[in-house]
Amino acid sequence: MHLCRLMLCLLFSVQLIACQSQYVTTPNVATEAALVAESVDNGISTEIDIPYLSAFRNLRQAYNHCVAFSAGEHYVYTDNRLEEHLEQGTLMARTENGAFLHKMLVEGMSADKTRITLFLPAKFHFAQSRFKQDIQRALGQDKNCNTYEFAQS
C-alpha cells in the first residue's frame, strides 16, 4: 500500500514538473499598461459558449497548476481578480521581479457566452498556439492543466 502511494505521488509530481517547466519567463514587459498597449494584435480575442464564471475558474485552475512555478532562481506567479458586479475577471502571470508575462480578460457576454482576450508581449512567439491552448483551458478541456484534484479549490 505504501509503495502504491509513493508511486502515485511520483507520477503526479513528474506530470506537474513537466507541465510547468515548459513555461518561460521571457518575453515580458514592465507594466500592465505596457503589456496591453504593446500586445500581439492588441489582444487576441474570441467568444466561447460557457458562462464567464466557469471560464474564469477553469483558467485560474489551469494557470495555478501549469503556469505558476518556481525553479532555481526563477519563478512565475499568477494573480487573478474577479469582479462579479461587472461580470468579468482578470488573470495575470508575472516574473519574480513583477514584469508581466500575460494578461487574460474574461468577460460575460450573456448567460452562456464569454469573451476571452489574451494579451501577450509583441515579441511572444507562437501567440496563436498559446491562445488555442488557453481556449481549451477556459473550456476546462486541457487534460494536463484542468484536473479534477484542483477543480475543488
trRosetta pair geometry for C-beta under 8 A, 3 or more apart (Angstrom, degrees):
i j d omega theta_ij theta_ji phi_ij phi_ji
1 4 5.7 -52 -151 31 31 114
1 5 6.7 30 152 -16 64 103
2 5 5.8 -54 -152 36 34 111
2 6 6.4 35 151 -20 66 107
3 6 5.6 -54 -148 36 32 114
3 7 6.4 32 154 -19 66 105
4 7 5.9 -55 -148 36 29 109
4 8 6.4 30 153 -19 63 107
5 8 5.7 -56 -148 37 31 112
5 9 6.3 31 154 -19 65 106
6 9 5.8 -55 -149 36 30 111
6 10 6.4 29 154 -17 64 106
7 10 5.7 -54 -147 38 32 111
7 11 6.2 34 154 -20 65 106
8 11 5.7 -53 -146 36 30 112
8 12 6.3 30 155 -18 64 107
9 12 5.7 -56 -146 38 30 111
9 13 6.2 22 159 -14 66 108
10 13 6.0 -59 -143 40 29 105
10 14 6.3 30 157 -21 65 106
11 14 5.9 -55 -148 34 28 110
11 15 6.6 27 154 -17 62 106
12 15 5.9 -58 -153 36 31 111
12 16 6.3 29 152 -18 66 109
13 16 5.4 -52 -143 38 36 114
13 17 6.1 36 158 -19 68 105
14 17 5.9 -54 -144 39 29 109
14 18 6.2 31 157 -21 63 109
15 18 5.9 -57 -146 36 27 111
15 19 6.4 25 158 -18 63 108
15 144 7.0 -157 180 -145 101 87
16 19 6.0 -58 -150 35 28 108
16 20 6.3 8 163 -3 65 114
16 65 7.3 -104 -127 -172 88 78
17 20 6.2 -67 -141 47 26 99
17 21 5.7 26 166 -25 67 115
18 21 6.2 -54 -134 32 21 109
18 22 7.3 26 161 -27 53 103
19 22 6.6 -67 -175 19 29 110
19 65 7.0 -9 112 138 149 84
19 66 4.5 -82 154 -122 118 91
19 144 5.0 169 -102 161 125 121
19 145 6.5 159 -168 -76 142 82
20 23 5.9 -44 -167 12 52 114
20 65 8.0 -130 -65 146 101 46
20 66 5.9 -155 -78 -153 67 41
20 67 7.3 -150 -124 -63 81 3
20 68 7.5 -47 -128 82 122 40
20 69 3.8 138 174 -79 126 136
20 71 7.9 163 124 -41 108 119
21 69 7.2 -171 -71 -177 44 166
21 71 6.7 88 -110 -71 82 158
23 66 7.2 140 -48 151 124 69
23 67 5.5 130 -108 -138 156 53
23 69 6.2 147 53 18 127 129
23 76 6.1 -92 126 25 132 156
25 28 6.5 -30 165 -33 64 130
25 74 5.5 -128 -27 -163 151 128
25 76 6.1 -156 -95 -70 90 104
25 95 5.0 84 -161 -106 111 112
25 101 6.8 -89 -143 -90 48 126
27 121 4.2 -120 105 90 112 148
27 122 7.9 -58 99 60 153 52
27 123 4.1 89 -32 78 166 114
27 124 5.8 -124 44 -68 107 64
28 94 7.8 95 -152 -145 132 54
28 95 5.6 -34 -100 -20 174 123
28 99 3.8 85 136 134 130 120
28 100 6.0 159 -167 73 88 39
28 101 5.1 -45 -105 -84 99 62
28 121 6.3 -145 -109 -41 16 145
29 34 4.4 -150 161 108 129 114
29 35 4.8 176 59 -73 130 72
29 38 6.3 148 -95 62 154 127
29 99 6.3 163 75 -169 22 92
29 100 5.3 -25 64 59 80 96
29 121 5.3 161 -29 -100 102 109
30 34 5.8 49 54 32 77 152
30 99 5.8 -51 -100 -117 37 84
30 100 7.5 6 90 13 12 89
31 34 4.5 97 58 6 85 101
31 35 6.9 -141 98 -7 47 85
31 100 6.8 -6 124 -4 12 125
32 35 5.5 -51 -151 32 34 116
32 36 6.5 30 155 -15 66 104
32 92 7.1 -54 -106 -114 108 150
32 100 5.7 131 -87 -71 53 154
32 103 6.4 85 -145 -72 90 145
33 36 6.0 -57 -150 38 31 107
33 37 6.1 24 155 -14 66 113
34 37 5.7 -59 -138 44 30 109
34 38 5.7 -7 172 13 68 117
34 100 7.5 158 70 41 91 126
35 38 6.7 -74 -132 54 17 85
35 39 6.0 45 161 -68 60 100
35 100 4.4 -71 -57 102 141 141
35 102 7.6 160 -168 -128 135 23
35 103 5.7 114 121 -6 139 119
35 119 5.4 93 144 136 98 123
35 121 6.5 -71 -129 -77 76 70
36 39 5.9 -31 -142 -15 24 122
36 43 7.1 -1 -145 -57 72 111
36 103 6.8 -35 -69 51 84 147
36 119 5.4 -42 -99 -138 57 155
38 121 6.6 5 110 -144 104 63
38 122 5.0 -82 162 -20 85 114
39 42 6.1 95 72 -130 95 19
39 43 5.4 49 98 -60 142 57
39 119 4.1 -79 -109 -155 155 81
39 120 5.8 105 -154 53 91 40
39 121 6.8 -76 -113 -97 57 18
39 122 6.5 -178 -154 -60 11 69
40 43 7.8 111 75 -71 63 15
40 44 6.2 -8 99 -38 105 104
40 119 7.8 161 37 -155 74 42
40 120 4.9 0 9 68 116 97
40 121 7.5 47 -30 93 87 25
40 122 5.8 150 -70 -114 58 45
40 124 5.9 -81 -40 54 128 108
40 127 4.3 -141 151 -125 174 165
41 44 5.4 72 65 -76 130 73
41 127 7.5 165 6 125 108 150
43 105 7.5 -7 -152 23 137 120
43 117 4.5 17 171 178 123 110
43 118 6.6 154 -159 71 69 36
43 119 4.9 -36 -100 -81 84 80
44 117 6.9 157 75 -155 39 58
44 118 4.9 -18 58 58 94 94
44 120 7.4 2 4 11 112 105
44 127 6.3 160 -35 153 144 110
44 128 7.2 -176 -134 -98 155 56
44 131 4.6 -73 112 -97 145 148
45 115 6.1 12 -172 -179 107 101
45 116 6.8 179 -141 91 62 45
45 117 4.1 -15 -94 -101 97 84
45 118 7.6 -177 -74 18 49 63
46 115 7.2 -174 98 -145 28 66
46 116 6.4 -7 59 56 71 84
46 131 7.8 114 -1 165 117 118
46 135 6.6 -3 63 -100 137 122
47 109 6.2 -13 -132 -3 118 157
47 113 5.8 6 -179 -176 114 100
47 114 6.8 159 -154 83 65 37
47 115 5.0 -39 -94 -91 75 72
47 116 8.0 148 -104 14 28 66
48 55 6.6 129 73 -98 127 134
48 113 7.5 162 81 -152 37 55
48 114 5.4 -21 61 65 84 91
48 115 7.9 147 15 -99 70 25
48 116 6.4 9 4 1 116 111
48 135 6.4 165 -78 -153 135 89
48 138 6.0 129 41 110 163 128
48 139 6.2 -124 -180 -71 142 96
49 112 5.9 16 -168 145 72 96
49 113 6.1 -29 -110 -99 53 67
50 54 5.1 -109 167 84 105 122
50 55 5.1 125 99 -57 118 95
50 58 7.9 -14 147 5 154 143
50 112 6.7 -37 -123 -169 9 68
50 113 8.0 80 39 -111 35 23
50 114 5.7 -42 73 14 74 123
50 138 6.9 163 59 142 143 90
50 139 5.9 -178 -36 -114 150 65
50 140 7.9 164 -138 1 155 101
51 54 4.7 88 66 7 87 105
51 55 7.1 -160 93 -6 44 87
51 108 7.1 0 -168 -118 63 106
51 111 6.5 -38 -101 166 95 53
51 112 5.7 -48 -63 -110 69 48
51 114 6.7 75 157 -48 16 115
52 55 5.5 -55 -146 39 37 112
52 56 6.0 40 155 -22 69 106
52 87 5.8 100 52 176 155 84
52 88 6.9 -67 175 -99 148 39
52 89 7.0 158 159 7 103 101
52 106 5.5 141 -162 150 92 99
52 107 6.4 -77 -118 132 138 16
52 108 3.5 -99 -9 -73 142 82
52 109 7.8 137 -57 3 113 58
52 114 4.3 148 -87 -109 70 113
53 56 5.6 -52 -145 37 30 113
53 57 6.3 27 157 -15 64 107
53 82 8.0 57 -121 -149 76 129
53 84 7.8 27 -89 -111 109 95
53 89 8.0 106 -108 -24 46 133
53 108 7.7 12 -26 -75 69 120
54 57 5.9 -56 -145 39 29 107
54 58 6.1 30 156 -20 65 109
54 140 7.1 -59 166 -33 99 124
55 58 5.8 -56 -145 38 28 112
55 59 6.3 25 157 -16 64 108
55 106 5.2 179 107 -149 114 128
55 114 4.6 -159 -1 105 153 169
55 116 6.4 -137 170 -67 139 117
55 138 4.3 11 -152 -171 93 95
55 139 7.4 -6 -109 -68 82 39
56 59 6.0 -60 -149 39 27 107
56 60 6.2 27 155 -20 64 108
56 80 7.6 127 -175 -173 96 132
56 82 6.1 95 166 -105 152 106
56 89 3.9 71 -121 39 131 156
56 91 7.4 166 -149 -40 73 115
56 106 4.7 178 -79 89 84 159
57 60 5.6 -52 -143 36 31 113
57 61 6.2 34 156 -20 64 106
58 61 5.8 -56 -150 37 28 112
58 62 6.3 24 155 -16 64 109
58 137 6.1 157 139 155 97 60
58 138 5.5 109 87 -155 124 26
58 139 6.7 -147 142 64 167 13
58 140 4.2 -105 -120 -70 131 77
58 146 5.7 -4 -157 -112 90 125
59 62 5.7 -57 -143 40 31 109
59 63 6.0 28 160 -17 68 108
59 91 5.4 -152 129 -1 122 163
59 104 6.0 -137 -175 106 150 154
59 106 6.6 -164 19 -59 148 138
59 116 7.8 158 -65 -128 145 133
59 134 7.0 34 -119 -163 106 90
59 137 5.5 83 -105 128 62 108
59 138 5.3 5 -59 -93 101 69
60 63 6.0 -56 -142 39 26 106
60 64 6.2 25 158 -17 63 110
60 78 7.7 156 -144 136 61 135
60 80 5.3 -22 -107 -50 107 169
60 91 6.2 -149 -83 -102 68 130
61 64 6.0 -59 -147 37 25 109
61 65 6.2 12 159 -10 63 115
61 145 7.3 130 117 150 80 79
61 146 5.9 76 102 -120 123 66
61 147 7.8 -157 160 39 116 59
61 150 4.9 137 -158 124 100 113
61 151 6.2 19 -126 -93 156 50
61 153 7.2 140 -107 60 91 100
62 65 5.9 -66 -145 44 27 105
62 66 5.7 -28 176 28 68 114
62 67 7.4 60 127 -12 70 103
62 137 3.9 -93 32 -154 177 116
62 142 5.6 68 -121 54 130 138
62 145 3.7 57 -142 142 85 121
62 146 5.4 -30 -75 -62 98 76
63 66 6.9 -75 -119 58 20 75
63 67 4.3 -29 -154 29 66 130
63 68 6.5 72 148 -20 73 91
63 78 4.4 134 143 -127 117 160
63 80 7.6 138 67 -58 144 118
63 91 5.8 176 -11 174 163 133
63 93 6.6 -144 -159 -69 118 106
63 137 7.7 87 -42 172 70 147
63 145 7.9 54 -40 -175 27 129
64 67 7.4 -3 -38 46 14 87
64 68 5.6 -11 -138 20 41 128
64 78 6.1 -120 -78 55 57 141
64 150 6.7 177 85 -166 117 137
64 153 7.8 -99 91 87 162 141
65 68 7.9 63 7 40 12 92
65 145 5.0 154 83 -152 118 67
65 146 7.8 175 41 -69 148 27
65 147 6.5 156 -140 19 163 105
65 150 5.3 -108 -66 -31 124 171
66 142 7.6 -80 -3 132 158 141
66 144 6.4 83 -91 119 135 100
66 145 3.9 -56 -15 -106 137 112
67 76 6.2 -94 156 116 75 131
67 78 5.5 84 91 -64 118 124
67 93 5.2 -98 160 -99 131 138
68 76 5.9 -143 -125 99 40 81
68 77 5.5 36 -130 -131 101 41
68 78 4.6 -92 -61 -1 107 100
68 93 7.4 -147 -73 -125 65 99
69 75 6.4 -146 102 -142 50 68
69 76 5.7 30 43 42 72 94
70 74 7.3 177 -151 99 52 49
70 75 3.6 -11 -106 -103 78 114
70 76 7.9 -161 -73 26 51 52
71 74 5.7 -9 66 67 79 90
71 75 7.1 149 18 -85 54 64
74 95 7.4 -56 -156 -152 86 95
74 96 6.6 -146 -149 -12 44 123
75 95 7.6 122 81 -165 50 53
75 96 5.0 84 52 -69 84 104
76 93 5.5 12 176 -178 113 106
76 94 7.0 160 -155 79 67 33
76 95 6.2 -42 -103 -102 69 46
76 96 7.8 -81 -74 -40 34 67
76 101 6.5 -8 -139 -8 120 155
77 93 7.3 169 87 -150 32 61
77 94 5.9 -21 62 61 79 85
77 96 7.8 94 -6 -88 100 51
78 91 6.6 -4 -174 -174 107 93
78 92 6.9 161 -154 85 60 46
78 93 5.1 -31 -98 -96 75 74
78 94 7.9 153 -96 17 28 70
79 91 7.4 163 85 -155 48 49
79 92 5.0 -12 59 61 93 96
79 93 7.8 171 18 -86 72 28
79 94 6.8 14 -1 3 114 113
80 89 6.5 10 -177 176 101 108
80 90 6.7 172 -151 91 56 53
80 91 4.5 -11 -104 -105 95 74
80 92 7.3 175 -80 19 48 66
81 89 6.5 175 90 -156 51 65
81 90 4.8 3 53 54 96 97
82 89 4.4 -17 -108 -107 66 106
83 86 4.3 11 120 34 115 111
83 87 7.8 -42 99 18 76 17
83 88 5.5 -2 62 68 101 78
83 89 6.7 174 22 -87 66 49
83 90 7.9 30 -2 -1 104 93
84 87 6.8 28 -165 -81 41 44
87 107 6.8 68 115 -165 84 58
87 108 3.5 -77 165 40 116 124
88 105 6.8 -10 -171 -175 115 85
88 106 6.2 157 -158 87 62 59
88 107 4.6 -9 -106 -105 103 67
88 108 6.7 -126 -67 8 57 77
89 105 7.8 161 85 -158 46 44
89 106 4.5 -6 58 58 89 112
90 103 6.6 -18 -167 -169 98 97
90 104 7.1 154 -157 81 48 55
90 105 5.7 -15 -104 -105 78 64
90 106 7.4 -161 -73 21 32 78
91 103 7.3 153 82 -158 49 48
91 104 4.5 -7 59 56 98 105
91 106 7.2 43 -3 -12 101 112
92 100 6.3 -57 -168 -137 117 97
92 101 7.8 131 177 51 72 74
92 102 6.8 -177 -146 92 55 53
92 103 4.9 -12 -101 -105 89 73
92 104 7.5 -166 -73 21 44 68
93 100 7.6 106 79 -161 53 57
93 101 4.3 -47 97 61 100 117
93 102 5.2 27 36 44 104 85
94 98 5.5 -11 174 -149 134 33
94 99 6.3 152 -158 72 80 37
94 100 5.6 -42 -101 -98 83 46
94 101 6.3 -172 -96 2 25 90
95 98 6.9 -42 68 26 73 18
95 99 4.6 8 29 50 116 92
95 101 6.5 115 -42 -47 79 105
100 103 6.6 -8 -174 -44 126 98
100 121 7.9 146 100 -58 85 98
101 121 7.6 -69 -152 -14 38 109
102 118 6.5 -17 -171 -169 116 89
102 119 6.4 154 -162 81 62 62
102 120 5.3 -15 -109 -95 96 70
102 121 8.0 -98 -80 -11 63 73
103 118 7.6 155 83 -157 50 44
103 119 4.2 -1 57 53 96 115
104 116 6.3 -12 -172 -168 98 100
104 117 7.2 156 -157 79 50 48
104 118 5.4 -14 -104 -103 79 70
104 119 7.5 -156 -72 22 34 74
104 134 6.5 -157 -107 -169 135 142
105 115 8.0 -6 109 110 93 88
105 116 7.0 156 82 -156 55 48
105 117 4.4 -6 54 56 105 100
105 119 7.5 55 -11 -14 99 105
106 114 6.1 -8 -169 -178 84 122
106 115 7.8 160 -155 84 38 51
106 116 5.5 -8 -103 -105 69 81
106 138 7.3 173 -109 -130 116 119
107 114 6.6 149 76 -162 45 69
107 115 4.7 -13 62 60 103 95
107 116 7.7 -180 22 -79 71 35
107 117 7.6 23 0 0 111 104
108 113 7.7 101 -167 83 55 58
108 114 5.9 -41 -104 -106 45 78
109 113 4.2 -59 70 107 112 102
109 114 6.2 -178 7 -101 92 20
109 115 5.4 89 -50 -20 116 94
110 113 4.4 39 42 35 93 106
114 138 7.4 -151 97 171 136 128
116 134 7.0 -160 143 131 143 111
116 135 7.1 173 62 -99 142 66
116 138 5.4 -92 -59 -92 158 162
118 127 7.9 168 107 -172 121 91
118 130 7.2 -172 153 115 155 100
118 131 5.2 -163 40 -108 147 89
118 134 5.7 116 -78 65 139 161
120 124 4.0 -62 153 27 119 161
120 127 5.2 -171 61 -123 147 104
120 130 6.6 88 -75 86 153 148
121 124 5.0 123 65 -35 73 96
124 127 5.2 94 101 -78 109 93
124 130 7.2 -51 156 13 128 155
126 129 4.3 -34 178 37 98 120
126 130 5.9 106 118 -25 85 93
127 130 5.7 -58 -148 38 32 112
127 131 6.2 33 154 -21 67 106
128 131 5.6 -52 -146 35 33 113
128 132 6.5 36 154 -21 65 102
129 132 5.8 -51 -150 33 32 112
129 133 6.6 34 150 -19 63 104
130 133 5.6 -54 -154 35 33 114
130 134 6.5 29 150 -16 66 105
131 134 5.6 -56 -148 39 35 109
131 135 6.5 43 150 -26 66 98
132 135 5.6 -45 -151 26 34 115
132 136 6.9 34 150 -15 62 101
133 136 5.8 -55 -158 35 35 111
133 137 6.4 36 145 -19 66 106
133 142 6.8 59 -174 -101 76 126
134 137 5.1 -47 -143 38 41 117
134 138 6.2 47 154 -24 68 100
135 138 5.7 -51 -148 34 30 112
135 139 6.5 22 154 -10 63 109
136 139 5.8 -62 -149 44 31 107
136 141 4.6 -95 -165 79 80 97
136 142 4.7 107 120 -63 106 81
137 140 7.6 38 -179 -75 32 24
137 141 7.6 -104 -66 51 19 61
137 142 4.5 -3 -84 -10 68 134
137 145 5.7 -24 -113 90 104 134
137 146 6.2 167 -140 -45 59 110
140 146 4.7 162 -157 -174 55 155
141 146 6.6 36 14 44 13 146
142 145 4.2 -2 110 45 127 100
142 146 4.8 111 57 1 77 97
143 146 7.3 -40 -84 54 16 82
143 147 7.9 59 178 -82 42 77
144 147 7.6 -39 166 -52 21 104
146 150 7.8 -125 -150 70 35 111
146 151 7.4 55 -178 -76 73 98
147 150 5.3 73 68 18 85 99
147 151 7.1 -135 101 -27 41 89
148 151 5.2 -44 -145 11 39 122
148 152 7.8 39 166 -23 62 92
149 152 7.5 -65 176 18 30 103
150 153 5.7 -45 -166 18 60 116
